[in-house]
């Protein structure tokens, strides 16, 4: 099941660590992913925001939150 109820939060520096965390919420379930640099975190956050604005559904399952949105990429 997919959801359009998506929230992407600001990047935060993880307390006590030198990593940056991108956080989001899909259908009431929180997810996050850590990055070693702010630039990488910002790029991932931008991708999440772009997908949410495009109107693609996010999958709220436990495995999908760690990877962010589910979408097909044609190459």
C-alpha positions, 0 to 999 in steps of 0.5 A, spaced: 500 500 500 502 506 498 501 513 501 500 520 499 501 523 506 508 525 506 512 530 510 520 531 509 523 535 515 529 539 515 536 536 515 539 535 522 546 534 525 546 528 529 548 529 536 554 526 539 556 524 531 559 527 525 553 525 521 547 529 518 540 526 518 534 526 513 528 525 516 521 524 513 514 521 515 509 517 511 502 515 513 504 517 520 511 512 520 517 516 521 523 514 517 531 517 517 537 516 513 544 518 515 549 521 511 557 523 512 556 530 509 551 535 509 551 536 501 549 528 501 544 529 505 541 535 502 541 532 495 537 526 498 532 531 501 531 534 495 530 528 491 524 526 497 521 533 496 521 532 488 518 526 488 513 528 493 511 534 489 511 530 483 505 526 486 508 519 486 506 515 492 511 513 498 511 506 501 510 506 508 513 499 510 518 498 514 523 496 509 521 502 504 522 507 509 530 506 510 530 507 502 525 513 502 520 513 496 519 507 492 519 509 484 521 506 478 527 509 474 527 508 467 534 508 464 
